[in-house]
């Protein structure tokens, strides 16, 4: 970047000496990036961001195929930028299994004569599950429908396999500078750029390019690719260590994402009875910077759409990304600190110790926000009712755990909650605690979630 600031400050569209020098740098960066992507240099342009690349790809592909129709097929776990771009059209969503994996047959079943575009990420941003892009690309090719691949998470590890039509990525994901995205449109793909336009970059990325950042993005992509195979093997061992040991160190934890079809550096798990923001803050104080897909840390206080689509626990979600150079001592330090931080957060919330079902009669003395309205029975009309209205994740699940021991085996508990996360977390709690989730129904306020005690 520093070298490009010295040599590439001029407009690469100009014919004077400094402009020609800048053009040489731009062309060299494009060739390096195209080689990493697996496309021709004239099929690739640089954009101001990965999000800009996604929106340009969707709008341009849909405009190019406007005579076909307005249907866009997306997976339920796509990045929010893809989902937002697809909202302008007739969006059809393909579900995923509990590991976050899309089935090519489900994509095939979603295709119609008016399907203009299919969008599929190469790997999930939150849980790291690697998608069957080559299989889906074959399905799309047979149907004559272009496939747009969001390769932001995976491009630093290797090219995307398969006969895709469009591809987007973002430089900051592989350690390049922010403010640089990639858009590749393979020859033969109908594409009509939308929005602001000029004669630059085939009309696909108008405006004076940020050449120093582009040069740095291409150089960093080439650098990480040279080390990708070795680093992937090394980091996978560390991720396997986290995946195996966290459930043993911390009670009531669900490790999410596919066990083998996943990125080498990413691991995600969710902790019962934990507030995600408090957990991330505690880990930050201990010197570990992690992320979360939990509803408890989002500005909208709604569950992560990825975790929701997978049907897994969303509360207390932790997403750990191991950057290049991470060593075993770093991972051991994290594993040493994590149990104490989780225990501290659970204690502050008054969660049941170790996830145990309390003995009958203890709920009344626990100080739980939930209040029993009726005696327990086997009929929903006479179920033990816990009022968790006005509380947020993870309190409704903690209230449920506190009182489940007060009903006999076969008895029912109904939790009243107006927290959106309860719709996901209560069924997930039932699966983890071997209880039966009966269902939900509208209540006078919020929603009533009914659980039957099985053990």
C-alpha positions in Angstrom: 0.0 0.0 0.0 2.8 2.4 0.8 4.5 1.6 -2.5 1.3 2.2 -4.3 0.8 5.6 -2.6 4.1 6.6 -4.0 3.7 5.1 -7.5 0.0 4.8 -8.0 -1.6 8.0 -6.9 -2.6 9.1 -10.4 -5.8 8.3 -12.3 -5.2 5.0 -14.2 -7.6 6.2 -16.9 -5.2 9.0 -18.0 -2.6 8.7 -20.7 0.2 10.7 -19.1 3.2 9.0 -17.5 1.9 8.9 -14.0 -1.5 7.6 -15.2 0.1 4.8 -17.3 2.2 3.8 -14.2 -1.0 3.6 -12.1 -2.7 1.6 -14.9 0.1 -0.9 -14.8 -0.3 -1.4 -11.1 -4.1 -1.8 -11.5 -3.7 -4.4 -14.2 -1.1 -6.3 -12.2 -3.5 -6.3 -9.2 -6.3 -7.5 -11.3 -4.3 -10.4 -12.8 -3.2 -11.5 -9.3 -6.7 -11.4 -8.0 -8.1 -13.2 -11.0 -5.6 -16.0 -10.7 -6.7 -16.4 -7.1 -10.4 -16.4 -8.0 -10.0 -18.7 -11.0 -11.3 -16.4 -13.7 -10.0 -14.3 -16.5 -8.6 -10.8 -15.6 -11.2 -9.1 -17.9 -14.0 -10.9 -15.9 -13.0 -9.2 -12.6 -13.5 -5.7 -11.3 -12.7 -4.1 -7.9 -15.6 -2.5 -5.9 -15.7 -0.2 -2.9 -16.7 -3.1 -0.6 -17.9 -6.7 -0.5 -21.4 -5.5 0.2 -21.2 -3.2 -2.9 -20.1 -6.2 -4.9 -23.0 -8.3 -3.7 -25.6 -5.7 -4.5 -24.1 -4.9 -7.9 -24.0 -8.7 -8.7 -27.6 -9.3 -7.8 -29.0 -6.2 -9.5 -26.9 -6.6 -12.6 -27.7 -10.3 -13.0 -31.4 -9.7 -12.5 -31.5 -6.8 -15.0 -29.6 -8.9 -17.5 -32.2 -11.7 -17.1 -35.3 -9.5 -16.7 -37.1 -11.3 -19.5 -36.8 -14.6 -17.6 -38.5 -13.5 -14.5 -38.0 -12.0 -11.0 -37.4 -15.0 -8.8 -34.2 -15.2 -6.8 -33.4 -18.4 -4.9 -31.3 -17.9 -1.8 -30.3 -20.2 1.1 -31.7 -19.3 4.6 -28.1 -18.8 5.9 -26.9 -16.3 3.3 -25.1 -13.1 4.5 -27.4 -10.3 5.3 -26.1 -8.3 2.3 -27.3 -11.0 -0.1 -30.7 -11.2 1.6 -31.1 -7.5 1.5 -30.3 -7.4 -2.2 -32.7 -10.2 -2.9 -35.6 -8.4 -1.1 -36.1 -6.2 -4.2 -37.2 -9.3 -6.1 -39.4 -12.4 -5.6 -37.2 -14.2 -3.0 -37.5 -17.9 -2.5 -35.6 -19.4 0.5 -34.1 -22.8 0.6 -33.7 -24.3 4.1 -30.7 -25.9 5.7 -30.1 -28.9 8.0 -29.0 -28.5 11.7 -25.4 -28.2 10.6 -26.2 -25.3 8.2 -25.7 -27.3 5.1 -27.8 -26.7 1.9 -28.9 -29.7 -0.2 -28.5 -29.4 -4.0 -31.8 -31.3 -4.4 -33.6 -28.6 -2.4 -32.2 -26.0 -4.7 -33.3 -28.0 -7.7 -36.8 -28.2 -6.3 -36.9 -24.5 -5.8 -36.1 -23.7 -9.5 -39.0 -22.5 -11.7 -39.2 -21.2 -15.3 -39.0 -17.7 -14.0 -36.0 -18.2 -11.8 -33.4 -15.6 -12.8 -30.7 -16.1 -10.3 -29.5 -18.5 -7.5 -27.3 -17.2 -4.6 -25.2 -19.5 -2.5 -22.3 -18.7 -0.1 -19.2 -20.8 -0.4 -18.9 -21.0 3.4 -21.1 -19.6 6.2 -19.9 -16.4 7.9 -21.1 -17.4 11.4 -20.6 -21.2 11.7 -18.1 -21.9 9.0 -20.1 -24.7 7.2 -18.8 -25.2 3.7 -21.6 -25.4 1.1 -21.7 -27.8 -1.9 -21.1 -25.1 -4.5 -20.0 -27.4 -7.2 -23.1 -29.6 -6.9 -25.4 -26.6 -6.9 -23.5 -25.0 -9.8 -24.1 -28.2 -11.8 -27.9 -28.0 -11.0 -28.0 -24.4 -12.0 -26.0 -25.0 -15.2 -28.4 -27.8 -16.3 -31.4 -25.5 -15.7 -29.7 -22.5 -17.5 -29.8 -20.3 -14.3 -26.7 -18.3 -13.2 -25.2 -19.0 -9.8 -23.9 -16.1 -7.7 -21.3 -17.2 -5.0 -20.5 -15.1 -2.0 -16.9 -16.2 -1.4 -16.0 -13.7 1.2 -15.2 -16.2 4.0 -13.4 -18.8 1.9 -11.5 -17.0 -0.8 -8.4 -16.6 1.3 -8.2 -20.4 1.7 -8.6 -21.4 -1.9 -10.6 -20.9 -5.1 -14.3 -21.8 -5.3 -14.8 -25.0 -7.2 -17.7 -25.5 -9.7 -19.1 -23.8 -12.7 -20.4 -20.6 -11.0 -21.4 -17.6 -13.0 -20.8 -14.7 -10.6 -18.6 -14.3 -7.5 -18.1 -11.7 -4.9 -15.6 -11.3 -2.0 -14.2 -8.7 0.4 -10.5 -8.0 1.0 -10.8 -7.5 4.8 -11.9 -11.1 5.2 -8.4 -12.4 4.1 -6.5 -9.7 6.0 -6.4 -7.1 3.2 -7.5 -3.5 3.7 -11.1 -2.6 4.2 -12.9 -0.8 1.4 -12.0 -3.2 -1.4 -14.4 -5.8 -2.8 -14.2 -8.2 -5.8 -16.9 -8.8 -8.4 -16.3 -11.5 -11.1 -18.8 -12.0 -13.9 -17.8 -14.9 -16.2 -18.2 -14.6 -19.9 -21.5 -15.6 -21.2 -23.4 -14.4 -18.1 -26.1 -11.9 -19.0 -25.3 -8.8 -16.9 -26.6 -5.2 -17.1 -24.9 -2.9 -14.5 -27.3 -0.8 -12.5 -26.9 2.4 -10.6 -24.2 5.0 -11.2 -22.2 4.3 -14.4 -19.2 5.7 -16.3 -16.8 4.2 -18.8 -14.5 2.7 -16.1 -14.3 -1.0 -15.3 -16.8 -2.0 -18.0 -19.4 0.1 -16.3 -19.5 -2.3 -13.3 -17.5 -0.2 -10.8 -17.7 3.5 -11.6 -15.4 6.1 -10.1 -11.7 6.7 -9.5 -10.4 3.5 -7.9 -8.6 3.4 -4.6 -5.5 2.1 -6.2 -3.2 1.8 -3.1 -5.9 -0.3 -1.3 -6.5 -2.4 -4.4 -2.8 -3.2 -4.8 -2.6 -4.1 -1.1 -5.7 -6.3 -1.4 -4.2 -8.3 -4.3 -0.8 -8.6 -2.6 -2.3 -9.8 0.6 -4.5 -12.3 -1.2 -1.5 -13.7 -3.0 0.4 -13.8 0.3 -2.2 -15.7 2.3 -2.8 -18.1 -0.5 0.9 -19.1 -0.5 0.5 -20.2 3.1 -3.1 -21.3 3.0 -2.6 -25.1 2.8 0.0 -25.2 5.7 -1.9 -22.7 7.9 -5.3 -24.5 7.3 -3.8 -27.8 8.5 -2.3 -26.2 11.6 -5.4 -24.2 12.5 -7.8 -27.1 11.9 -6.0 -29.0 14.7 -6.5 -26.1 17.1 -10.2 -25.7 16.1 -10.7 -29.5 16.6 -9.3 -29.0 20.1 -11.8 -26.2 20.9 -14.7 -28.2 19.5 -13.8 -31.3 21.6 -12.9 -29.6 24.8 -15.5 -26.8 25.2 -18.4 -29.3 25.8 -16.3 -31.1 28.4 -15.2 -27.9 30.2 -18.5 -26.1 30.2 -21.9 -27.8 31.0 -24.8 -27.3 28.6 -22.9 -26.2 25.5 -23.9 -26.8 21.9 -21.1 -26.7 19.3 -22.8 -25.7 16.0 -21.8 -26.0 12.4 -20.7 -29.1 10.4 -18.2 -31.3 12.0 -16.0 -31.8 8.9 -17.3 -29.6 6.1 -16.1 -26.4 7.6 -13.6 -23.6 7.4 -10.3 -24.4 9.1 -10.2 -21.4 11.4 -13.7 -20.9 12.6 -15.6 -22.5 15.5 -19.0 -21.5 17.0 -20.8 -22.7 20.2 -23.7 -21.6 22.3 -24.0 -21.8 26.0 -27.3 -22.3 27.9 -28.3 -19.8 30.6 -25.8 -17.2 29.4 -26.3 -13.6 28.2 -24.2 -13.2 25.1 -23.2 -9.6 25.7 -22.0 -10.4 29.3 -20.1 -13.4 28.1 -18.3 -11.5 25.3 -17.5 -8.6 27.8 -16.1 -11.1 30.3 -13.9 -12.7 27.6 -12.8 -9.3 26.4 -11.6 -8.4 30.0 -9.6 -11.6 30.0 -7.9 -10.6 26.7 -9.9 -12.6 24.2 -11.8 -10.8 21.4 -14.6 -13.0 20.0 -17.8 -12.4 18.2 -21.4 -13.6 18.5 -24.4 -14.4 16.4 -26.6 -14.3 19.5 -29.7 -12.2 19.8 -28.3 -10.9 23.1 -25.7 -8.9 21.3 -27.6 -7.7 18.2 -29.0 -4.2 18.0 -32.5 -5.6 17.0 -32.6 -8.1 19.9 -33.7 -10.8 17.5 -32.0 -14.2 17.0 -29.3 -14.6 14.4 -31.0 -15.6 11.2 -28.3 -18.2 10.6 -28.8 -19.9 14.0 -32.6 -19.6 13.6 -32.5 -21.4 10.2 -30.4 -24.2 11.7 -32.7 -24.6 14.6 -29.9 -24.5 17.2 -29.5 -22.7 20.4 -28.9 -18.9 20.0 -28.3 -17.7 23.5 -24.8 -17.3 24.7 -23.4 -17.7 21.2 -19.6 -17.4 20.8 -17.9 -17.3 17.4 -14.1 -17.8 17.6 -11.9 -17.0 14.6 -8.3 -18.0 14.7 -6.2 -15.5 12.7 -3.1 -16.7 10.9 -0.3 -17.2 13.4 -2.5 -18.3 16.3 -0.5 -20.7 18.4 -1.6 -23.5 20.7 -0.8 -21.4 23.8 -3.4 -18.9 22.7 -6.0 -21.6 22.5 -5.1 -23.1 25.8 -5.3 -19.7 27.4 -8.8 -19.3 26.0 -9.9 -22.7 27.2 -8.5 -22.0 30.7 -10.5 -18.7 31.0 -13.8 -19.8 29.3 -15.3 -22.0 32.1 -14.8 -19.4 34.8 -16.3 -16.6 32.7 -19.4 -18.7 31.8 -19.9 -19.7 35.4 -19.6 -16.1 36.5 -22.3 -15.0 34.0 -24.6 -17.9 34.9 -24.2 -17.1 38.6 -25.1 -13.5 38.1 -28.3 -14.6 36.3 -29.2 -17.1 38.9 -29.1 -20.0 36.4 -29.4 -23.7 37.6 -26.0 -25.1 38.5 -24.8 -27.5 35.9 -28.1 -27.6 34.2 -29.6 -29.9 36.8 -33.3 -30.2 37.2 -34.2 -28.8 40.6 -35.9 -30.8 43.3 -39.6 -30.2 43.6 -40.5 -27.2 45.6 -37.2 -25.3 45.1 -38.5 -22.9 42.4 -40.6 -21.0 44.9 -37.5 -20.1 46.9 -35.2 -19.4 44.0 -36.2 -15.8 43.4 -37.1 -16.6 39.8 -38.8 -13.8 37.7 -41.3 -16.5 36.5 -44.4 -16.9 38.6 -46.5 -20.1 38.7 -50.2 -19.2 38.0 -51.7 -22.7 38.2 -50.8 -26.2 39.3 -49.0 -28.6 37.0 -51.1 -31.1 35.0 -51.1 -33.1 31.8 -53.5 -30.8 30.1 -52.2 -27.5 28.7 -55.2 -25.8 30.3 -53.8 -26.9 33.7 -50.1 -26.5 33.0 -47.8 -24.8 35.4 -47.5 -21.2 33.9 -44.4 -19.1 34.2 -44.7 -15.4 33.4 -41.5 -14.3 31.7 -43.0 -11.4 29.9 -40.8 -8.3 29.7 -37.6 -10.3 30.1 -35.0 -11.0 27.4 -32.7 -13.9 26.5 -31.7 -16.0 28.4 -34.2 -15.3 31.3 -37.2 -17.2 29.8 -35.1 -20.4 29.5 -33.7 -19.9 33.0 -37.2 -19.5 34.3 -38.2 -22.7 32.6 -35.2 -24.6 34.0 -36.0 -23.4 37.5 -39.6 -24.8 37.6 -39.4 -27.9 35.5 -38.6 -29.9 38.6 -41.8 -28.8 40.2 -43.9 -30.8 37.8 -44.2 -34.6 37.7 -42.9 -36.6 34.7 -45.5 -36.2 32.1 -46.6 -32.8 33.5 -46.6 -29.5 31.5 -45.0 -26.1 31.9 -46.0 -23.1 29.8 -43.7 -20.1 29.5 -45.2 -16.8 28.6 -42.7 -14.7 26.7 -42.5 -11.7 24.4 -38.9 -12.2 23.6 -38.3 -13.3 20.0 -35.3 -15.5 21.0 -37.6 -17.7 23.1 -39.1 -19.2 19.9 -35.7 -20.7 19.1 -34.2 -21.2 22.5 -37.0 -23.0 24.3 -37.2 -25.8 21.7 -33.4 -26.0 21.7 -33.3 -26.2 25.5 -35.8 -29.1 25.3 -33.6 -31.0 22.8 -30.5 -30.5 25.1 -32.3 -31.4 28.3 -34.3 -34.4 26.8 -37.6 -32.7 27.4 -40.6 -32.6 25.0 -41.4 -29.4 23.3 -45.2 -29.4 22.8 -45.6 -26.2 20.8 -46.5 -22.6 21.0 -49.7 -20.6 20.7 -50.6 -16.9 20.8 -51.3 -15.5 24.3 -53.0 -12.3 25.5 -49.5 -10.9 25.6 -46.6 -12.5 23.8 -46.5 -16.2 23.1 -47.2 -19.2 25.2 -44.6 -22.0 24.9 -45.5 -25.4 26.3 -43.0 -28.1 27.5 -43.7 -31.6 28.8 -41.4 -33.0 31.3 -40.0 -36.4 30.1 -37.1 -37.0 32.6 
